């Protein structure tokens, strides 16, 4: 059976209708279904030229979305790299978002632990690990204890 560009485009449009995808994500998903990597790349490039697929748009939305879920700068940046975004695209997205990471760290911490201070050093270490897991740097959460 001959693979038609229209079939690849249709599959790509279905994926993009559900949510934004990076170039890499879209390529990987389509590659599983259509073995011709060159044809897949050509169709994704066409979608990108028509502004139907945009790594920049994905990056801007992703930063805001992940921050709204309570994840810090480090976690969000690593996740964006994993999805195939360049450091330049990541930097631009963070600059556009203009988020206050210290305020977000405070909000996440207060939601999890309230106003009660840690009882001992073990409890403090547990809270530090939680904030690190969420992707916050020491500068963003050290004043909370």
GILINZI-V305964 format. One record per pair of residues at least 12 apart in sequence whose ideal C-beta (glycine too) atoms are under 10 Angstrom apart, sorted by sequence separation. I is the first residue (numbers start at 0). J is the second residue. D is the distance in Angstrom with one decimal. If there is no record, write none. Layout:
I	J	D
I	J	D
//
This chain:
27	39	9.6
63	75	9.7
77	89	9.8
26	39	6.1
29	42	7.7
62	75	5.9
65	78	6.7
76	89	5.8
79	92	7.4
112	125	9.7
127	140	7.6
130	143	7.8
11	25	6.1
14	28	6.0
25	39	8.6
26	40	6.7
29	43	7.2
61	75	7.4
62	76	9.0
65	79	8.6
75	89	8.7
76	90	9.2
79	93	9.1
112	126	6.3
126	140	8.4
127	141	8.7
130	144	9.7
10	25	9.6
11	26	9.5
14	29	7.7
111	126	8.0
26	42	9.8
62	78	9.9
76	92	9.5
127	143	9.7
11	28	8.5
25	42	9.4
26	43	5.9
58	75	10.0
61	78	7.7
62	79	7.6
75	92	9.1
76	93	7.6
112	129	8.4
126	143	8.0
127	144	8.0
10	28	8.2
11	29	6.0
22	40	9.0
25	43	5.5
61	79	6.2
75	93	8.1
108	126	7.4
111	129	6.6
112	130	9.9
126	144	7.0
10	29	6.1
111	130	8.8
23	43	9.7
8	29	9.7
11	32	10.0
22	43	6.1
25	46	8.0
58	79	6.3
61	82	7.8
72	93	7.3
75	96	9.3
108	129	8.3
123	144	5.8
7	29	6.1
10	32	6.1
11	33	9.7
22	44	8.6
25	47	9.2
57	79	8.8
107	129	8.7
108	130	6.5
111	133	8.9
122	144	9.7
6	29	10.0
10	33	7.4
20	43	9.3
61	84	8.3
75	98	9.4
107	130	7.4
22	46	9.4
58	82	8.9
7	32	8.3
22	47	6.9
54	79	9.7
57	82	7.9
75	100	9.6
108	133	9.0
6	32	8.9
7	33	5.4
20	46	9.9
57	83	9.7
58	84	5.5
72	98	8.1
104	130	6.6
107	133	5.9
117	143	9.8
6	33	7.3
25	52	6.2
57	84	7.5
58	85	9.3
62	89	8.4
66	93	9.7
71	98	9.8
73	100	9.5
107	134	9.7
108	135	8.5
116	143	9.5
117	144	6.2
7	35	8.3
11	39	8.4
24	52	9.8
54	82	9.0
61	89	9.5
72	100	5.1
107	135	7.4
116	144	7.0
4	33	9.8
10	39	9.4
25	54	9.8
54	83	7.8
55	84	9.0
58	87	9.9
59	88	9.3
62	91	9.9
63	92	8.9
71	100	6.2
104	133	8.0
2	32	9.5
3	33	9.7
12	42	9.9
22	52	6.8
24	54	9.7
54	84	5.9
58	88	5.0
62	92	4.8
66	96	7.0
103	133	9.4
104	134	9.4
105	135	9.8
2	33	5.5
4	35	9.7
7	38	6.2
11	42	6.2
15	46	7.3
21	52	8.4
22	53	9.1
23	54	8.6
54	85	7.9
57	88	8.7
58	89	6.4
61	92	7.1
62	93	6.0
67	98	9.7
72	103	8.8
104	135	4.5
108	139	9.6
112	143	8.5
2	34	7.7
6	38	9.6
7	39	5.8
10	42	9.0
11	43	6.5
20	52	6.7
21	53	9.2
22	54	5.7
25	57	9.7
55	87	9.8
58	90	9.5
59	91	8.1
60	92	8.6
62	94	9.7
63	95	9.1
66	98	5.4
71	103	7.0
72	104	9.3
103	135	7.9
104	136	8.5
107	139	9.6
108	140	6.3
112	144	9.7
2	35	5.6
7	40	9.9
8	41	10.0
9	42	9.7
19	52	8.0
20	53	9.7
21	54	5.3
24	57	8.5
55	88	6.0
58	91	7.1
59	92	4.9
62	95	7.8
63	96	5.7
66	99	9.7
70	103	8.6
71	104	6.4
107	140	8.4
4	38	6.3
7	41	8.5
8	42	5.2
11	45	9.2
12	46	7.7
19	53	7.5
20	54	9.1
54	88	5.6
58	92	3.6
59	93	9.4
62	96	4.5
66	100	8.1
69	103	7.2
100	134	9.3
101	135	8.9
104	138	9.2
105	139	8.5
109	143	8.2
3	38	9.0
4	39	9.5
7	42	4.4
8	43	9.2
11	46	5.9
16	51	9.8
19	54	9.0
22	57	8.9
53	88	10.0
54	89	10.0
57	92	8.6
58	93	8.6
59	94	9.9
61	96	9.6
62	97	10.0
63	98	7.8
69	104	9.2
100	135	7.1
101	136	9.7
104	139	4.1
105	140	7.9
108	143	4.9
2	38	6.3
6	42	9.3
7	43	8.4
15	51	6.1
21	57	5.3
55	91	6.9
56	92	9.4
59	95	5.4
60	96	9.7
62	98	7.3
67	103	9.1
71	107	7.8
100	136	7.9
103	139	7.9
104	140	4.6
107	143	9.6
108	144	9.0
2	39	9.1
4	41	7.3
5	42	9.0
8	45	7.4
15	52	6.1
19	56	6.2
20	57	6.7
21	58	8.1
55	92	7.3
58	95	8.6
59	96	6.9
66	103	6.1
69	106	7.4
70	107	8.4
101	138	7.8
102	139	9.2
103	140	10.0
104	141	9.4
105	142	8.4
4	42	5.7
7	45	9.6
8	46	7.2
14	52	9.3
15	53	9.9
19	57	4.2
54	92	9.4
58	96	9.3
69	107	4.4
100	138	8.8
101	139	5.1
104	142	9.2
105	143	6.3
7	46	9.7
12	51	7.3
18	57	8.8
19	58	9.1
68	107	9.5
69	108	9.7
100	139	5.2
101	140	8.2
104	143	7.1
11	51	8.2
12	52	9.5
19	59	9.4
21	61	8.8
55	95	9.1
99	139	9.7
100	140	9.6
4	45	8.3
11	52	7.4
19	60	5.9
66	107	10.0
69	110	7.3
101	142	8.1
18	60	8.9
19	61	7.7
69	111	8.7
101	143	9.6
8	51	9.4
18	61	10.0
19	64	9.8
18	64	9.9
27	82	10.0
27	83	8.6
78	134	8.5
24	81	9.9
26	83	8.4
74	131	9.3
77	134	7.4
21	79	8.5
23	81	9.2
24	82	5.9
25	83	9.5
73	131	8.2
74	132	8.0
76	134	7.9
23	82	6.4
24	83	6.7
71	130	7.6
74	133	6.2
75	134	6.3
21	81	9.8
22	82	9.5
23	83	2.8
24	84	10.0
71	131	8.7
73	133	8.9
74	134	2.3
21	82	4.8
22	83	6.4
23	84	8.2
71	132	9.4
73	134	4.2
74	135	8.0
20	82	8.6
21	83	4.8
22	84	8.9
70	132	9.6
71	133	5.4
72	134	6.3
73	135	7.0
20	83	9.7
21	84	6.0
70	133	5.8
71	134	3.4
72	135	7.3
73	136	6.2
69	133	6.3
70	134	5.0
71	135	3.6
72	136	6.9
68	133	9.5
69	134	9.2
70	135	8.6
71	136	7.1
69	135	9.6
73	139	9.2
21	88	8.9
72	139	7.6
66	134	9.7
71	139	6.5
65	134	8.6
71	140	8.4
//
